[in-house]
């Protein structure tokens, strides 16, 4: 039995069907290739030295062609190998544009314009990609596990209650990693994992690196790609991910800007993150996380759940109850405690009434 067939057979026997994420499930069963495979095998006629506006026009036209060509729906034949990468592919064009976004950094919506290529840190503190850890995670949502999580150091939000603050607030920690080493990390875990799960910190400051890894990674059973993010990226960055990610594991924290500014030190949160959830749902499949904060059910949980239902539809939403005061939470009276059972149930039951849970 081939490695791909063995992998598919094991998961078919072991895991319950994922009916609410059908495209992702088909990738797990080797009935569909991950999107990045098509992006790097699709030739695009472009001049890397052209002005950025011209390159974006070519990019957008190529992505539209990819979406309408039927390539993403093509089913691999029995024992088929993935399409070969080509030079001058759509993925190569994405890498050129990603490097330009990073040069005067506008990857996240802070748009700090830090010259990271010259060694200057962005507002997030990230200069170059550093990986804090890379391991098989068994504690994620059931659709994902076992998940090969690659944790980046640094984050573009400053959440006062961050439970991963040892990673997110230490952007210079971790190991420097080249795209080739990133590909090797994937190879080391490829037979045991369902996906590659880009997380942090946050993966947004590392999008150029991720695209370069996808350019060089070589596997007989290409993995589904999961972008596990706070979603506070620019629209340009989200366009670069279009055609490379199969699932967005998207965090939606706040139902208003006031809470976001006070607790994550970020402006215009709701407009940016709601826009990006809607765009992400049009690019790939979407699984949303919402952490219930104490004292924030009415101002945050209910509006977030309502917006998702009204603008995207019933989704698989993981309403999370594991909040605990961490990092600087004790400096904020409203979040200096665990949520009560009543608070969590109010949020969870509201999500259930909207159809966001019970989809599995």
C-alpha positions in Angstrom: 0.0 0.0 0.0 1.3 3.4 -0.9 2.1 6.0 1.9 -0.9 8.1 0.7 -3.3 5.2 0.6 -2.1 4.0 4.0 -2.6 7.5 5.5 -6.1 7.7 4.1 -7.0 4.2 5.3 -5.8 4.9 8.9 -7.8 8.1 9.2 -10.9 6.5 7.6 -10.9 3.9 10.3 -10.0 6.1 13.2 -11.9 9.4 12.8 -15.5 10.3 12.5 -16.6 12.0 9.3 -16.0 15.7 9.0 -19.2 16.6 7.1 -19.1 20.3 7.8 -15.6 20.7 6.2 -16.0 18.6 3.1 -13.1 20.0 1.0 -10.7 19.6 3.9 -12.0 16.1 4.5 -11.3 15.2 0.9 -7.7 16.4 1.2 -7.3 14.1 4.2 -8.6 11.2 2.1 -6.3 12.1 -0.8 -9.4 12.8 -2.9 -8.3 16.4 -3.6 -5.0 18.2 -3.6 -4.3 21.0 -1.2 -4.7 24.4 -2.9 -1.0 25.3 -2.8 -0.2 22.4 -5.1 -2.2 24.1 -7.8 -0.8 27.5 -7.1 2.8 26.3 -7.6 2.0 24.3 -10.7 0.0 27.1 -12.5 2.3 29.1 -14.9 1.8 32.9 -14.8 3.4 35.3 -17.2 4.9 38.1 -15.1 7.9 40.3 -14.8 9.4 40.2 -11.3 10.7 43.7 -11.8 7.3 45.2 -12.8 5.7 47.8 -10.6 3.6 46.5 -7.7 0.3 47.6 -9.2 0.9 45.7 -12.4 1.9 42.6 -10.4 -1.3 42.8 -8.3 -3.4 43.0 -11.5 -1.7 39.9 -12.9 -2.0 38.1 -9.5 -5.8 38.8 -9.2 -6.4 37.7 -12.7 -4.5 34.5 -12.1 -6.3 33.7 -8.9 -9.6 34.2 -10.6 -8.5 31.8 -13.4 -7.5 29.3 -10.8 -10.9 29.5 -9.1 -12.9 29.2 -12.4 -10.7 26.7 -14.2 -11.9 23.7 -12.2 -8.4 22.8 -11.2 -9.1 23.1 -7.5 -11.9 20.5 -7.9 -9.8 18.0 -9.9 -9.7 14.6 -8.2 -6.4 12.7 -8.1 -6.5 9.3 -9.8 -5.6 6.2 -7.9 -1.9 6.4 -7.0 -1.5 9.7 -8.8 1.4 12.0 -7.9 0.7 15.7 -7.2 1.3 18.1 -10.2 4.9 19.2 -10.5 5.9 22.8 -9.5 6.8 25.1 -12.4 9.1 28.1 -12.6 7.2 31.4 -12.8 4.1 30.0 -11.1 1.3 31.8 -9.3 3.0 30.9 -6.0 6.2 32.5 -7.3 4.3 35.7 -8.0 2.8 35.6 -4.6 6.3 35.3 -3.1 7.4 38.4 -5.0 4.4 40.4 -3.7 4.9 39.1 -0.2 8.5 40.2 -0.1 7.4 43.7 -1.2 4.7 43.8 1.5 7.4 42.8 4.1 10.0 45.3 2.8 8.0 48.1 4.3 5.9 45.9 6.4 2.2 46.0 5.7 1.3 42.4 6.4 -0.9 43.2 9.4 -3.4 46.1 9.6 -1.2 48.1 11.9 0.7 48.9 8.6 3.8 50.0 10.6 6.0 50.0 7.4 9.0 48.7 9.2 11.9 48.0 6.9 12.3 44.4 8.0 14.6 43.5 5.1 17.0 46.0 6.6 16.8 44.4 10.0 14.2 46.8 11.5 11.5 45.2 13.7 7.9 45.9 13.1 5.4 46.9 15.8 5.1 43.2 16.4 8.8 42.9 17.2 9.4 40.5 14.3 12.4 41.0 12.1 13.0 37.6 10.7 11.1 34.3 11.0 11.8 32.4 14.2 10.1 29.2 15.1 9.4 28.6 18.8 8.4 25.0 18.4 7.3 22.4 15.9 5.5 19.3 17.2 2.5 17.0 16.8 -0.4 18.6 18.7 -3.2 16.4 20.0 -5.1 19.2 21.8 -6.6 21.0 18.9 -10.1 20.7 17.5 -11.0 17.1 16.7 -11.0 17.9 12.9 -7.3 18.8 13.1 -5.6 16.3 15.4 -3.0 15.0 15.1 -1.9 18.4 13.9 1.6 19.4 13.0 1.8 22.8 14.6 4.6 25.2 13.8 4.6 28.0 16.4 6.2 31.3 15.4 7.6 33.8 17.9 6.0 37.2 18.0 2.5 38.5 17.5 0.9 41.6 16.0 -1.7 41.9 18.9 -0.8 42.8 22.5 -3.5 40.8 24.3 -3.3 41.6 28.0 -4.5 38.1 28.9 -2.3 36.1 26.4 -1.8 32.5 27.6 1.1 32.1 25.1 2.8 35.4 26.1 6.2 33.5 26.5 6.0 33.1 22.7 4.0 36.1 21.5 5.8 38.8 23.5 9.3 37.4 22.8 9.7 37.8 19.1 13.5 37.2 19.3 13.1 33.9 21.0 13.1 30.6 19.1 15.3 29.4 16.2 16.0 31.1 12.9 14.6 28.9 10.2 15.1 28.9 6.4 12.3 27.8 4.1 14.3 24.7 3.3 14.5 23.8 7.0 10.8 24.6 7.3 10.1 22.0 4.6 12.3 19.5 6.5 10.2 20.1 9.7 7.1 19.1 7.6 8.8 16.0 6.2 9.7 14.8 9.7 6.1 14.7 10.7 4.3 14.0 7.4 3.1 10.5 8.0 1.6 11.2 11.5 -0.2 14.5 10.9 -3.5 15.5 9.2 -2.3 19.0 8.3 0.4 21.7 8.7 -0.9 24.2 11.2 0.8 27.6 11.0 0.3 29.3 14.4 2.1 31.5 17.0 2.3 34.0 18.4 0.7 34.6 15.0 1.6 33.6 11.5 0.7 36.9 9.9 4.2 38.5 10.2 5.6 35.3 8.6 3.4 34.9 5.5 6.4 35.4 3.1 8.2 32.6 4.9 5.2 30.3 4.7 4.8 30.8 1.0 8.5 30.0 0.4 8.2 26.8 2.4 5.2 25.8 0.3 7.3 26.5 -2.8 10.0 24.0 -1.8 8.2 21.3 0.3 8.1 18.0 -1.5 5.8 15.2 -0.3 4.0 12.2 -1.9 1.0 13.1 0.2 0.7 16.9 0.4 -0.8 18.2 3.6 -3.8 20.4 4.1 -2.7 23.9 5.1 -4.2 25.5 8.2 -3.8 29.2 8.9 -4.3 29.6 12.6 -4.6 33.3 13.2 -6.0 36.3 15.0 -7.0 37.5 11.5 -5.8 41.1 12.0 -4.1 41.1 8.6 -4.3 43.5 5.7 -6.5 42.6 2.7 -3.4 42.3 0.6 -2.0 39.6 2.9 -5.3 37.7 2.8 -5.1 37.9 -1.1 -1.7 36.3 -0.9 -3.1 33.4 1.1 -5.9 32.9 -1.4 -5.1 29.7 -3.3 -2.6 28.4 -0.7 -4.7 27.8 2.5 -7.3 25.0 2.8 -8.7 25.9 6.2 -8.7 29.1 8.3 -8.7 28.4 12.1 -9.8 32.0 12.8 -9.9 33.7 16.1 -12.7 36.3 16.7 -12.2 37.8 20.1 -14.2 41.1 20.4 -17.6 42.4 19.4 -16.6 46.0 19.5 -13.5 48.3 19.1 -13.4 49.6 22.7 -12.7 46.2 24.2 -10.2 45.4 21.5 -8.3 48.7 22.1 -8.2 48.3 25.8 -7.4 44.5 26.0 -5.3 43.9 22.8 -4.0 47.4 22.1 -5.3 47.5 18.5 -7.5 49.9 16.6 -10.5 49.3 14.2 -10.6 45.7 15.3 -14.1 44.7 14.5 -14.2 46.1 10.9 -10.8 44.5 10.0 -11.5 41.1 11.6 -15.1 40.8 10.4 -14.0 41.7 6.9 -11.2 39.1 7.0 -13.5 36.4 8.3 -15.9 37.0 5.4 -13.1 37.0 2.8 -11.5 33.9 4.3 -14.8 32.0 4.1 -14.8 32.8 0.3 -11.3 31.5 -0.1 -11.3 28.3 1.9 -13.2 26.5 4.7 -13.5 28.3 8.0 -13.5 27.1 11.6 -13.9 29.9 14.2 -12.6 30.1 17.7 -14.2 32.4 20.3 -12.8 32.6 23.8 -15.4 33.6 26.3 -14.0 36.4 28.5 -15.4 37.1 31.9 -17.8 40.0 31.8 -17.7 40.2 28.0 -20.6 37.9 27.0 -23.0 40.7 26.1 -20.4 43.1 24.6 -18.3 40.6 22.7 -19.6 37.0 22.6 -23.1 37.7 21.5 -22.2 40.3 18.8 -19.5 38.0 17.4 -21.8 35.0 17.2 -24.6 37.1 15.7 -22.4 38.7 13.1 -21.0 35.3 12.0 -24.6 33.9 11.6 -25.9 37.0 9.7 -22.9 37.4 7.4 -21.4 34.0 6.8 -24.0 31.5 8.0 -24.0 28.7 10.6 -20.4 27.7 11.2 -18.4 25.3 13.3 -17.5 27.7 16.2 -15.5 26.5 19.1 -16.9 28.4 22.0 -13.9 28.1 24.4 -14.2 28.0 28.2 -10.5 27.8 29.1 -9.9 31.5 29.9 -7.8 32.1 33.0 -6.1 35.3 34.1 -2.6 35.3 32.5 0.1 37.7 31.5 -1.2 41.2 32.5 -4.9 40.2 33.1 -4.7 41.0 36.8 -4.1 44.7 35.9 -7.7 44.7 34.4 -10.4 44.2 37.0 -13.0 42.9 34.5 -10.8 40.0 33.3 -9.1 39.2 36.6 -11.1 36.0 37.1 -12.4 32.9 35.3 -15.7 33.1 33.5 -18.6 31.7 35.5 -20.5 28.7 34.4 -23.5 30.9 33.7 -21.4 33.2 31.5 -20.0 30.4 29.4 -23.4 28.7 29.0 -25.0 31.9 27.9 -22.5 32.2 25.1 -22.5 28.5 24.2 -26.3 28.2 24.2 -26.6 31.4 22.0 -24.1 29.8 19.6 -26.1 26.6 19.6 -29.4 28.4 18.9 -27.7 30.1 15.9 -26.6 26.7 14.6 -22.9 27.3 15.2 -22.4 24.1 17.3 -23.6 20.6 16.8 -22.5 20.6 13.2 -20.4 17.4 13.7 
